[in-house]
Amino acid sequence: MPKPAASKPTARHATPSVSAWLGNPQVLPGESAAQYQASLQGLIEELEAKTVLQVYLAEKIHECLWWVRRYEAQKRATIVAEMARIATSGSRTSVSDREALVIKLLNSGESEDLDTLLTMLKGIHHTPESLQQKAMDRESDSLVQLDQQISLQTKILAGLQASYEGVVNRKLLTERLKLQNSLLRRDLEAINLPHAQVLTAASDIPNDQPPP
């Protein structure tokens, strides 16, 4: 008789997100899907989301945070691009090779790139600070629009957090009521205990002897 196959140990998997079940892409071109999923899974574990509703709300919270990150990155990219246009006196319709170089220098943290940038800006009577201020002034409307989007995502985030807390607190309230009911039953049993002891003692007395 053949021996039954030994059962393989089941691997422990992370709680899947709702988007993973539905197969909806959550990242834009140029973004890391692995980074998104790792960040999402970290939030799900932090919130200790277990049910489908909890996981869904956790994912929506993460999506709001991710969009805030996108808008913040877009704000920086907008300012840097305008700084490059000012530094090279380029048009707003295309990015020249020189503008691309300035953008690279602005995004670099290397000391030699900073020296090259300072030399270029000195020729147009600018410092990195003055160049940034002028770029922010020129792009103020775009920055205001991005800040409005960030504010909107923040409001949505606050609503989702309140909903999540409501779901979790509802479960905690149910558990608390169960505990209170259990304690109440125990207290009632403690109150009735002396009467039960008297009945037990009376049953142990022989019929031919009167109770004391």
N, C-alpha and C positions, 0 to 999 in steps of 0.2 A: 504494500500500500504506500503510495507516494506521500512523503511528508508535506504538510501544508507550508506554503511559502512564508518565510518570516516577514512580519510586517515591518516596513521601513519607518524610521522615525520621521514624523512630520516636521517640516521646517517651519519656523516661526516667521510669519509674514507681517509686514506693517499694515496698518489699517488702510485699505484703499480709499482714495477720494471718490466722490461722486462723478467727477469728470472722467476719472479713469474707467469707471463703469460704463459711462456713456460714450467715451472715446472722443470727447471734445478737446481740441487743442487749446492750450492756455497761453502759449508764448507767441511772440511776434518774430518775424525773421530777424536774425542777428542775436536773439536771446537764447540762453541755455535752457533747454527743457530739463536737463538733469538738475541744474541749480534750482529751477522753479519747483520741481517735485521734492527735492531735498528740503527746501525751505518750507513747503507746504506740509510735508510729513513732520517736520520739527514742530510746527504750530499745532498740528493735530495731537501730537504727543504731549505738548505743553498744556493744551486745554483738556487733555484726557477725554477726547471725544470718542464715543463708542457706538452710539446709535447712528442710523442713517441721517436723521435730522441734525444731530450734533455735528457729524462730519460735514454735512452740507453747509451749515452755518460757519463752521471753521474754515471751509474752503472759500466761502464768500468774503470772510474777514481777510483771509490771505490775499485774495484777488484785489481788494481795496488797497491793501498795503503795497502790493506789487505795482498797481497803477500810480500810487503816490511816488514810488521809486522811479517809475518811468517819467513822470512829469518833472521830477527834480533833475533827472538826467537830461531831459529835453531843455530845461531852463539853462543848464550849464552849457549844453551844446549850442544853444541859440546865442548866448553871450560870446562864447569862444569864436563862433563863425563870424559874428559881427566885428569882433576885435580883429580878426584876420582880414576882413574886407577893408576896415579902416586903415590898418597897417600897410596894406598894399594898394589902397585906393581902387579896389576892384569893383565890378558891378555886382548887383544882387541877383543876377540871372544865372551865373555859373561860377564855379570855383576854379580859379587858375592854379597852375602849378605853384606859383609863389604863395597864394593863399593856403594851399594845402601844406606847404612847408611851414608857414606860420602857425597853423593849427597844430601841426606835429610838435613844434617847439613849445607852444602853449600847454600842451598836454603832457609834455615830457618833464620828468623830475630830475634829469641829469644836469649837472652843473655846467658842462660844456654847451649844452643846448640853451641854457639860460643866458650864458655869455653871448651866444650868437643872437638870441632874441633881443637882448639889451642893446647890442650894437645896431641892429636893424631899427629898433624903436628910437634910438638916439638920432638917427637920420631924419626922422619925421617929428622930432621934438615931442616925444611921448615917453611915458614910463608905463610899466605894466598896470599900475593903479589908475593912471589917467586914461589909459586905453580901455580898461574895464568900465570905468565910469561912463565914458562916452558911448560905449557899446550898449550899456544898460539903458542909457537915456534914449538911444535910437530904437531899442527893442522893448521899450516900456509897455507898449500895448500888448505885445505877445507875452511878456512876462506876467502882466495882469491877468490875461486869459488863462495862462497855466496855473497861476495861483488860485483862480476861481475853480478850476477843475480839481485842484488839490483840496480846496475847502469843501467842495461837493463830495469828494471821496471820503473826507474826514467825517462829514455828517452821516453818510451811508454807513461808514464803519461804526460810528457810535450806535446807530440803530441796530446793526447786526450784533454788536456786543451785548446790547440790552436784551435782544431776542435770545441769544445764547445763554445769558445768565438766567433768563426766565425759564428756559428748558431745563437747565441744570438745577435751579432752585426748586422747580416743581418736583423733580425727582427726590431732592433732599427733603422737601416738605413731606412727601409721601412716606419716606423712610422714617422721618421724625414722628409722624402720626402713628406708624406701626409700633415704634419704640414706646411712645406714650401709652398706647393701648396695652402693650405688654406689661408696662410698669403698673398700670391701673389694675389689671387683672391680678398681678402679684399682690398689690396692696389689699384688694378685696379678699383674696385667699388668706392673707395674714390676719385680717379682721375676723374671719370665720373660723380660724384655726382653734381658738380655745373651746368653742362649742363642739367642734369635731373631736377634740381630745376628751371632753367630758363624756361624750357618747361612747367612745372607745373604752374608756375606763369603766363605765357602767356595765358594758357588755362582758367585762372580765370578772365581775363580782359573782360568786356562787349564788344560786337561787335561794339556798337555805340560810344565807346570812344577810342581814339588813345592811344597807350601805352605811358608812360612818356619817 
